[in-house]
Every structure is written in structure tokens, then in C-alpha cells.
Amino acid sequence: MDTRTHMKVVNVVEASEHITVVTTGARFVFHKSNPQGRIECRQLLNQDRAVGEIFINIPFDRLCLESMDEDHCILHTIPYDGSCQFLKIEIHRDSMMEFTSTGGYRLIYKTEFDPAYHVVKSGNVLSVDDIGGFAIYPYRGLEELEIISDNRHQRSYEYKIGHWSRFMVSVFPPRPYQLQQSFDERLYLKFSVTYENNLAANPYPSDDEIEKASRYTNVLWLFETMWKGKYARCDKTLIDEADVYADASYANYNYIPSDESELERTVKKAHSLNMRVIPYVSPFFSMAKGNEYISKVKDLLDRYQFDGVYLDGVSMDLSEGYDIIRNLRQIVKDGIIFWHCTSDPLGKNIFCPFIDAYVDYTLRAEHIHHFDNRYMRYVISGINTSNAIGYTYYRGFPNQSFESLIDRTLQNGARLYLDGDQKTSPYASAIMNRYFPMLNELGQKMVDPGI
């Protein structure tokens, strides 16, 4: 799904006293007559409500609209007489507002928002309740943060920002949640290494495996050894898991298939069964960067008729990750983008809804086998944050408590994938015999609440 079509800058009204910018998910009102700049921040989806006010010691009397289209809106001011310093404010279609300044300033964010999930880390703030919230990211130029108040009824943060800075504020959700898609599209992982730590005989599933998987799922997710790595390119046989990691097919540059005819057979067979196919093409590990990476992915989509991409990590840099995701969405268009958040830019507890909003699915909780329902609901599920459909990573999860994980996942709005079959996976039976029937029943109740 091209998520861009569900987000846009709706309109901008410039008047003598204020400028109002409306996106799909938020409304920002810039007051121009105050001695200092003031911005009202309101959430629009689920409920029209205030989520905070921004006060900045730069007057907005010279603030004006420079440009506007569905993708973004740009405001600009020269805050000081006889100076070429400037403040640029860009509001994106995903309801993220970005400040870029050549001069220093102080910014205060005040809110009476009462969150169910709240994290403050290195000046970054994420505040979420059941229907939405806000987040703050002092990306570059933060010199000092003072938490004036941080209690349940009033929160106030004062930032001292230096020269040549970038500062981001996100209001969410930026787009509607695709509830039907969360029930209809189901993922099957063809992993490259078995649970016994031996290399799978073939990184491409057999026709029989695809047919069996198609009874439960409709998206085939191929993993890293579908590509030749450093050993495979030299015709070295991979013997065990150690060889798989040394081969480093995940850190690819040219994405040469391990067996092109097998890859073509896999895609053709999956398509004949109305399954879509997404390959492993991680920008985080790729040896191709920036536009070169984007170009290589586009070539793969065209050459092998893939239906989207699977990203094992994007970037540890927030701004770079934002650019990569948006550029990928531009070439993938209506195809699937599935982001395994192996490494969120800010860690496991605080994330960026305005980045997640461009993907169909996120995958979180790798190596985290003990997390509570709050983490499942407010971090993994994606509901009313980014509104990407959130999947729980479960490989390595204790077998004896896996059924309870299934129950918790569905109760908190997240999803699970099918990882292998009953011969290769200790979880497959529970996914097929418990998770999918429960998901079907839940979907029927959502469509017809009278059932």
C-alpha cells in the first residue's frame, strides 16, 4: 500500500495574526502577534484535541509561507534586524514539524497530555495514549535540556538550541490504521538457517513448501542467503551457521541471486498462488548507500517482479532513516515495505512514528523475550502511533510460554508471522492451529460485531 496516499498537507491559511497548517493527522497554528513565537499543536485523527504548545524566543511577526504542496509546507522568518540568520519550519505530510535554524534559540514544549506510555531519553520525548500522542526529537544542536515539570498532569521541557540546528516535533497518528489489511495479509518467512543451526538446503522454498504456506499466508518473505555473499561468490560451499555469518550475504552490494533460476521459479510459483514476494534488501547492512542503494533496489523490483521489500534495519541516524524510507516508498509505490526494526535510531523504547508511517509492517522485539503488555501495545503494535501494522519477533522465545505470547499479541493489536513448517519450527504448529484461527475469529467480529 502506498502509505503516502493516506497522508498529506491538506491546506494552509495565512492571515495577519496567524498561519494555520493542516495535515491529515495534525493542525499547527502559528501565532504571529505575540512577543515570542507560539505554536498550537493539535491531533486530528481519532479525536481533535490539543497535545501541546511550543514557545520559542523568536518572534513570528515576519513568519511567512514560502511553499506548499501535498508533501510538505515551508515557513520562513528572519528573526533579527540586520542579519541573514534564519529559521525555517517545515511541516511534512506525516505531521512531523521540523525546525532548522542558523542561530541559537530557546524552545519550550508545554502539555497537559496524560500518557499511558512515556519515555524521555537524551532530550527525546515520546508520549502516547490509546488514541495518539506527540514526540520531540532534538536531532542536532541541543546544548541543554531542562525538564521543568514531568508529572501526570503537566509536562514542560525547555531546550537550549545552538547554531545550525535541527529540531523535530511529531504529532500522531499521521494516517488511519489499515485494519482490514492487518487481517488479510499474512506473512510466511523462509529463513535461511534451521533451528538446529544447520544451513537450509535451499534458501528458496520448494513448490511444495510454497503450496503449503499458501494455505495460511499470502506474502512470502525471503531471507538473506537468497543472495550470494562473500564465500558464495567464490564458490565456497556453506557448511554451517558460522559459514552463513562469515558469508555475510546480508551485507550485499550487487544482490546476485544464489541461484537465479531458483529465484525466478520461486517468484513464479508464489504469484501463481496469489502470494506476493518480498526479498531481503537491508539498507542498514548494504554496501550500497544513498541513491545508489535506492537505484539497486529499483532494478531488483523491475528484474525479478518482487512485490515489495524486507528491510533488516534502516539506519542508526534518524534523518538518514527518514530519507531512506521516503525514497523507498517512492519506488515501491503500492508494494509492501516491511521494516525489521533491528536497531531503531533511538533504541528499543523510543521510536519515530513519522518514519514508521511510510511502511506497511514493522517487526520489533528481537532478542527481547521479556516485555510487558504496555510495550506490546504502545511500541510493537503501531496502533495510533505510526499506524504501521506491528509484528512481534518471536524466534528464540520460550516454547512453553509461546501460546500466551499469541494471546497477548492479539489482545494488544499486534500480529505474528509463520516461520517455517512443523518440521523446521517449534512454533509453526501453534501459529497454524492457534494464532490463525484466533485471527480469523477476531477479523470476523471486527467486520460483523454481531457475531
C-alpha positions as CSV (number, residue, x, y, z in Angstrom):
1,M,0.0,0.0,0.0
2,D,1.4,3.4,-0.9
3,T,1.0,5.0,2.5
4,R,1.7,8.4,1.1
5,T,-1.8,8.5,-0.4
6,H,-3.2,8.4,3.2
7,M,-1.2,11.4,4.4
8,K,-0.9,14.9,3.0
9,V,-0.7,18.6,3.8
10,V,-4.4,19.4,3.5
11,N,-4.3,23.2,3.5
12,V,-2.5,26.3,4.7
13,V,-4.3,29.5,5.7
14,E,-2.1,32.6,6.1
15,A,-3.7,35.6,7.9
16,S,-2.4,38.7,9.6
17,E,-2.5,37.2,13.1
18,H,-1.6,33.6,12.4
19,I,-0.8,30.9,10.0
20,T,-2.6,27.6,10.2
21,V,-1.2,24.4,8.7
22,V,-3.4,21.3,8.5
23,T,-2.2,17.8,7.7
24,T,-4.1,14.6,7.7
25,G,-3.1,13.9,11.3
26,A,-2.5,17.4,12.8
27,R,-3.2,21.1,12.9
28,F,-0.4,23.6,13.7
29,V,-1.4,27.2,14.5
30,F,1.5,29.7,14.4
31,H,0.6,32.9,16.3
32,K,2.3,36.0,14.8
33,S,1.4,38.8,17.2
34,N,3.0,37.5,20.4
35,P,6.3,38.9,21.6
36,Q,7.6,35.3,21.2
37,G,6.7,32.6,18.8
38,R,3.8,30.4,19.9
39,I,2.6,27.2,18.1
40,E,-0.5,25.3,19.0
41,C,-0.2,21.5,18.2
42,R,-3.4,19.5,17.8
43,Q,-4.0,15.9,16.9
44,L,-6.8,15.4,14.4
45,L,-7.3,11.7,13.8
46,N,-9.4,9.8,16.4
47,Q,-10.0,13.0,18.3
48,D,-9.5,16.7,17.7
49,R,-7.5,17.7,20.8
50,A,-4.6,19.7,21.9
51,V,-1.4,17.8,22.5
52,G,0.9,20.7,23.4
53,E,2.1,24.2,22.8
54,I,5.5,25.4,21.7
55,F,7.0,28.7,22.8
56,I,10.2,29.9,21.1
57,N,12.1,33.1,21.8
58,I,11.9,34.2,18.2
59,P,9.0,36.4,17.2
60,F,6.9,35.2,14.4
61,D,5.8,38.7,13.1
62,R,7.9,38.1,10.0
63,L,6.9,34.5,9.5
64,C,5.6,33.8,6.1
65,L,4.6,30.9,3.8
66,E,7.3,30.0,1.3
67,S,6.0,26.9,-0.4
68,M,3.2,24.3,-0.1
69,D,2.2,21.1,-1.8
70,E,0.7,17.8,-0.5
71,D,4.1,16.6,0.6
72,H,5.2,19.5,2.8
73,C,4.8,23.1,3.7
74,I,7.7,25.5,4.3
75,L,7.5,28.6,6.6
76,H,10.4,31.0,7.0
77,T,11.5,34.0,9.1
78,I,14.5,36.3,9.6
79,P,14.4,36.8,13.3
80,Y,16.9,39.6,13.8
81,D,17.4,43.0,12.2
82,G,20.5,43.4,10.0
83,S,21.1,39.6,10.0
84,C,21.0,36.9,7.4
85,Q,20.3,34.2,10.1
86,F,17.0,32.4,9.5
87,L,14.5,30.0,11.0
88,K,12.9,27.5,8.6
89,I,9.9,25.5,9.7
90,E,8.9,22.6,7.5
91,I,5.7,20.6,8.1
92,H,5.7,17.2,6.4
93,R,2.7,15.2,5.2
94,D,3.3,12.7,8.1
95,S,2.6,15.5,10.7
96,M,6.2,16.0,11.7
97,M,7.2,19.6,12.1
98,E,10.9,20.3,11.6
99,F,12.8,23.4,12.8
100,T,16.1,24.3,11.0
101,S,18.0,27.4,12.3
102,T,21.3,29.1,11.7
103,G,21.1,30.9,15.1
104,G,20.6,29.7,18.6
105,Y,17.3,29.9,20.4
106,R,15.3,28.5,23.3
107,L,12.2,26.4,22.9
108,I,9.7,25.3,25.5
109,Y,7.2,22.5,24.9
110,K,4.2,22.5,27.3
111,T,1.4,20.0,27.5
112,E,-1.2,18.6,29.8
113,F,-1.3,15.3,27.9
114,D,-1.7,12.3,30.2
115,P,0.2,9.4,28.5
116,A,-0.1,5.6,29.1
117,Y,3.4,5.2,27.7
118,H,6.1,7.8,28.3
119,V,9.8,7.8,27.6
120,V,12.4,10.6,28.0
121,K,15.9,9.8,26.6
122,S,18.7,12.2,25.8
123,G,16.3,15.0,25.2
124,N,14.0,12.9,23.1
125,V,10.4,12.5,24.4
126,L,7.7,10.0,23.3
127,S,4.3,10.4,24.9
128,V,1.5,8.0,23.8
129,D,-2.0,7.1,25.0
130,D,-4.6,4.8,23.4
131,I,-5.6,7.2,20.6
132,G,-2.4,9.1,19.7
133,G,0.2,11.5,21.2
134,F,3.3,13.5,20.4
135,A,7.1,13.2,20.3
136,I,10.1,15.5,20.5
137,Y,13.5,14.9,18.8
138,P,16.3,17.5,19.2
139,Y,18.2,16.0,16.3
140,R,21.1,18.4,16.1
141,G,22.3,21.4,18.1
142,L,20.9,20.5,21.6
143,E,23.1,22.3,24.2
144,E,20.9,21.9,27.3
145,L,17.6,20.4,28.4
146,E,15.7,21.4,31.5
147,I,12.7,19.3,32.5
148,I,10.6,22.0,34.1
149,S,7.9,19.5,35.1
150,D,7.2,15.9,34.1
151,N,4.3,14.8,36.1
152,R,1.0,13.2,35.1
153,H,-1.0,16.5,34.8
154,Q,1.6,18.9,33.4
155,R,4.8,18.4,31.4
156,S,7.1,21.1,30.3
157,Y,10.5,20.8,28.7
158,E,12.9,23.7,27.9
159,Y,15.5,23.2,25.2
160,K,18.5,25.4,24.6
161,I,19.4,25.0,20.9
162,G,22.7,26.1,19.4
163,H,23.6,27.3,15.9
164,W,22.9,25.2,12.7
165,S,20.4,23.1,14.5
166,R,17.5,20.7,13.6
167,F,14.7,20.0,15.9
168,M,11.6,17.8,15.3
169,V,8.2,17.6,16.8
170,S,5.8,14.8,15.7
171,V,2.0,14.6,16.3
172,F,0.4,11.2,15.6
173,P,-1.1,9.1,14.3
174,P,-0.2,10.6,10.9
175,R,-2.6,8.3,8.9
176,P,-5.5,5.9,9.5
177,Y,-4.8,2.3,10.6
178,Q,-5.4,-0.2,7.9
179,L,-7.5,-2.7,9.9
180,Q,-8.6,-4.9,7.0
181,Q,-5.0,-5.2,5.7
182,S,-3.9,-6.4,9.2
183,F,-6.2,-9.3,8.9
184,D,-5.9,-10.0,5.2
185,E,-2.2,-10.0,4.6
186,R,-0.2,-12.8,6.3
187,L,3.5,-13.4,6.2
188,Y,5.5,-16.6,5.7
189,L,9.2,-16.4,6.5
190,K,11.6,-18.7,4.5
191,F,14.5,-18.5,6.9
192,S,18.0,-19.4,5.7
193,V,19.2,-21.3,8.8
194,T,17.2,-24.1,10.5
195,Y,16.6,-24.1,14.2
196,E,19.3,-26.8,14.5
197,N,21.8,-24.2,13.3
198,N,22.5,-26.0,10.0
199,L,22.2,-24.3,6.7
200,A,18.9,-24.9,5.0
201,A,19.4,-27.0,1.8
202,N,17.9,-24.2,-0.3
203,P,17.3,-20.5,0.6
204,Y,14.4,-20.7,-1.9
205,P,11.3,-22.7,-0.8
206,S,10.3,-25.7,-2.9
207,D,7.0,-25.7,-4.8
208,D,5.5,-28.0,-2.2
209,E,6.6,-25.6,0.6
210,I,5.1,-22.6,-1.2
211,E,1.8,-24.5,-1.8
212,K,1.6,-25.5,1.9
213,A,2.4,-21.9,3.0
214,S,-0.3,-20.5,0.7
215,R,-3.0,-22.3,2.7
216,Y,-2.3,-20.0,5.6
217,T,-0.4,-17.0,4.2
218,N,-0.2,-14.7,1.2
219,V,3.2,-12.9,1.5
220,L,6.4,-14.9,1.0
221,W,9.3,-13.3,2.8
222,L,12.7,-14.4,1.6
223,F,15.8,-14.1,3.8
224,E,19.4,-13.1,3.3
225,T,21.0,-16.2,1.7
226,M,18.8,-15.7,-1.3
227,W,21.8,-13.6,-2.4
228,K,25.4,-14.6,-2.9
229,G,27.7,-13.5,-0.1
230,K,31.5,-13.2,0.1
231,Y,32.0,-17.0,0.3
232,A,29.3,-18.0,-2.2
233,R,30.7,-15.6,-4.8
234,C,34.0,-17.6,-4.6
235,D,32.0,-20.9,-5.0
236,K,32.8,-21.9,-1.4
237,T,30.1,-24.3,0.0
238,L,28.5,-23.1,3.2
239,I,28.5,-25.9,5.8
240,D,27.1,-24.4,9.0
241,E,25.7,-21.3,10.6
242,A,29.2,-19.9,11.2
243,D,29.7,-20.0,7.4
244,V,26.4,-18.3,6.9
245,Y,27.5,-15.3,9.0
246,A,31.0,-15.2,7.5
247,D,29.5,-15.3,4.0
248,A,27.7,-12.0,5.1
249,S,25.1,-12.2,2.3
250,Y,23.1,-9.6,4.3
251,A,25.9,-7.0,3.6
252,N,25.5,-7.1,-0.1
253,Y,26.3,-4.6,-2.9
254,N,25.1,-6.1,-6.2
255,Y,22.4,-8.5,-4.9
256,I,23.3,-11.5,-7.1
257,P,20.9,-14.4,-6.5
258,S,22.4,-17.6,-5.1
259,D,20.6,-19.4,-7.9
260,E,18.8,-17.1,-10.4
261,S,16.7,-19.9,-11.9
262,E,15.5,-21.0,-8.5
263,L,14.6,-17.4,-7.5
264,E,12.6,-17.0,-10.7
265,R,10.9,-20.3,-10.1
266,T,10.0,-19.2,-6.5
267,V,8.5,-15.9,-7.6
268,K,6.6,-17.5,-10.5
269,K,5.2,-20.3,-8.2
270,A,4.2,-17.8,-5.4
271,H,2.5,-15.5,-7.9
272,S,0.5,-18.4,-9.4
273,L,-0.9,-19.0,-5.9
274,N,-1.7,-15.3,-5.4
275,M,1.2,-14.9,-2.9
276,R,3.3,-11.7,-3.0
277,V,7.1,-12.0,-2.6
278,I,9.4,-9.6,-0.7
279,P,13.2,-10.0,-0.7
280,Y,15.9,-9.2,1.9
281,V,17.5,-5.8,0.9
282,S,18.6,-4.1,4.1
283,P,19.9,-0.5,3.8
284,F,21.4,-0.8,7.2
285,F,23.8,-3.6,6.1
286,S,24.0,-2.9,2.4
287,M,27.4,-1.9,0.9
288,A,25.5,0.4,-1.5
289,K,24.4,3.6,0.2
290,G,22.1,6.6,-0.6
291,N,20.8,6.9,-4.1
292,E,23.0,4.0,-5.3
293,Y,21.1,1.7,-2.9
294,I,17.8,3.0,-4.0
295,S,18.7,2.5,-7.6
296,K,19.8,-1.1,-7.0
297,V,16.5,-1.9,-5.2
298,K,14.5,-0.4,-8.1
299,D,16.4,-2.6,-10.5
300,L,15.7,-5.7,-8.4
301,L,12.0,-4.9,-8.3
302,D,11.8,-4.5,-12.1
303,R,14.0,-7.5,-12.9
304,Y,12.5,-10.1,-10.6
305,Q,9.0,-8.8,-10.3
306,F,9.1,-8.6,-6.5
307,D,6.1,-7.2,-4.7
308,G,8.0,-5.0,-2.2
309,V,11.0,-5.2,0.1
310,Y,12.1,-6.5,3.5
311,L,14.4,-4.2,5.4
312,D,16.6,-5.7,8.2
313,G,17.3,-2.3,9.8
314,V,17.4,1.0,8.0
315,S,19.8,3.5,9.7
316,M,21.1,4.5,13.2
317,D,20.8,8.1,12.0
318,L,17.3,9.4,12.4
319,S,17.4,11.9,9.5
320,E,19.1,9.4,7.1
321,G,16.5,6.7,8.0
322,Y,13.7,9.2,7.3
323,D,15.1,10.0,3.9
324,I,15.7,6.3,3.0
325,I,12.1,5.2,3.9
326,R,10.5,8.0,1.9
327,N,12.7,7.4,-1.1
328,L,12.0,3.6,-0.9
329,R,8.2,4.3,-0.8
330,Q,8.6,6.4,-3.9
331,I,9.9,3.5,-5.9
332,V,8.0,0.7,-4.2
333,K,4.7,2.6,-4.6
334,D,1.8,0.2,-3.8
335,G,4.2,-2.6,-2.9
336,I,5.0,-3.8,0.6
337,I,7.6,-2.3,2.8
338,F,8.4,-4.5,5.8
339,W,10.8,-3.0,8.3
340,H,12.5,-5.2,10.9
341,C,13.5,-2.5,13.4
342,T,16.6,-4.4,14.5
343,S,18.0,-1.1,15.5
344,D,15.7,1.9,16.0
345,P,17.8,5.1,15.8
346,L,17.0,5.9,19.4
347,G,16.9,2.5,21.0
348,K,14.2,-0.1,21.7
349,N,11.9,2.1,23.9
350,I,11.6,5.2,21.8
351,F,10.8,5.3,18.1
352,C,9.8,7.7,15.3
353,P,6.2,7.4,14.2
354,F,6.9,9.7,11.2
355,I,9.4,7.2,9.9
356,D,7.3,4.1,10.6
357,A,4.3,5.7,8.9
358,Y,5.8,5.0,5.4
359,V,6.0,1.3,5.8
360,D,3.2,-1.4,5.8
361,Y,4.7,-3.5,8.6
362,T,7.2,-3.2,11.4
363,L,8.9,-6.1,13.2
364,R,10.1,-5.4,16.8
365,A,11.3,-7.3,19.9
366,E,14.2,-9.2,18.5
367,H,16.3,-10.6,21.4
368,I,13.7,-9.2,23.9
369,H,11.9,-12.2,25.4
370,H,10.6,-10.4,28.5
371,F,8.4,-7.4,27.8
372,D,5.0,-6.3,29.2
373,N,1.7,-5.6,27.6
374,R,2.4,-1.9,27.5
375,Y,5.4,-2.4,25.3
376,M,3.4,-4.7,23.1
377,R,0.5,-2.2,22.8
378,Y,2.4,1.1,22.5
379,V,5.7,0.1,20.9
380,I,5.1,-3.1,18.9
381,S,1.5,-2.8,17.6
382,G,1.9,0.6,15.9
383,I,-1.8,1.3,16.6
384,N,-2.4,5.1,16.9
385,T,1.3,5.9,16.8
386,S,2.5,5.4,13.2
387,N,-0.4,3.1,12.3
388,A,2.0,0.7,10.5
389,I,0.9,-2.8,11.3
390,G,3.2,-4.1,14.0
391,Y,4.6,-7.7,14.1
392,T,6.3,-9.4,17.1
393,Y,9.6,-11.1,16.5
394,Y,9.5,-14.4,18.4
395,R,12.4,-16.6,17.2
396,G,14.1,-17.8,20.4
397,F,11.0,-17.1,22.5
398,P,10.5,-19.8,25.2
399,N,8.4,-22.6,23.7
400,Q,6.5,-23.2,26.9
401,S,5.0,-19.7,27.0
402,F,4.5,-19.2,23.3
403,E,0.8,-19.7,23.4
404,S,0.5,-17.0,26.0
405,L,2.5,-14.7,23.6
406,I,-0.1,-15.5,20.9
407,D,-2.9,-14.4,23.2
408,R,-1.1,-11.3,24.3
409,T,-0.2,-10.3,20.8
410,L,-3.8,-10.4,19.6
411,Q,-5.1,-8.7,22.7
412,N,-2.8,-5.8,22.2
413,G,-3.3,-5.4,18.4
414,A,0.0,-6.8,17.1
415,R,0.5,-9.6,14.6
416,L,2.6,-12.7,14.2
417,Y,4.1,-14.4,11.1
418,L,4.5,-18.1,10.2
419,D,8.2,-19.0,10.5
420,G,8.8,-22.3,8.7
421,D,6.8,-25.5,8.9
422,Q,6.2,-28.2,11.6
423,K,9.4,-30.0,10.6
424,T,11.7,-27.0,10.9
425,S,10.0,-24.7,13.5
426,P,8.9,-25.4,17.1
427,Y,6.4,-22.6,16.7
428,A,4.7,-23.5,13.5
429,S,2.0,-25.7,14.9
430,A,0.9,-23.1,17.4
431,I,0.8,-20.4,14.7
432,M,-1.2,-22.5,12.3
433,N,-3.6,-24.2,14.9
434,R,-4.0,-21.4,17.4
435,Y,-2.9,-18.0,16.1
436,F,-4.5,-18.1,12.6
437,P,-7.9,-19.4,13.8
438,M,-8.0,-16.7,16.6
439,L,-7.0,-14.1,14.0
440,N,-9.8,-15.3,11.7
441,E,-12.4,-15.1,14.6
442,L,-11.2,-11.7,15.6
443,G,-11.4,-10.5,12.0
444,Q,-15.0,-11.7,11.6
445,K,-16.0,-9.9,14.8
446,M,-14.5,-6.7,13.5
447,V,-16.4,-7.0,10.2
448,D,-19.6,-8.1,11.9
449,P,-19.7,-7.1,15.6
450,G,-23.0,-9.1,16.0
451,I,-21.2,-12.5,15.6
